[in-house]
């Protein structure tokens, strides 16, 4: 408090839109633009892992050997 008993006036707490820099509007939108990427990252990661798994399985899988069909006697 001041000597005359009055409280000091508080300055402006919020700047008017005219006083802000013109680039600050972009900063506000960055999280809204980046958030969908974080939501889609697990889906994209699963798709990449699935493709990688198929590629590795195809490269290291055992050779396929054809099996001849054999007919045996019935169940009498």
Buried (B, 14 or more C-beta within 10 A) or exposed (E): EEEEEEEEEEEEEEEEEEEEEEEEEEEEEEEEEEEEEEEEEEEEEEEEEEEEEEEEEEEEEEEEEEEEEEEEEEEE
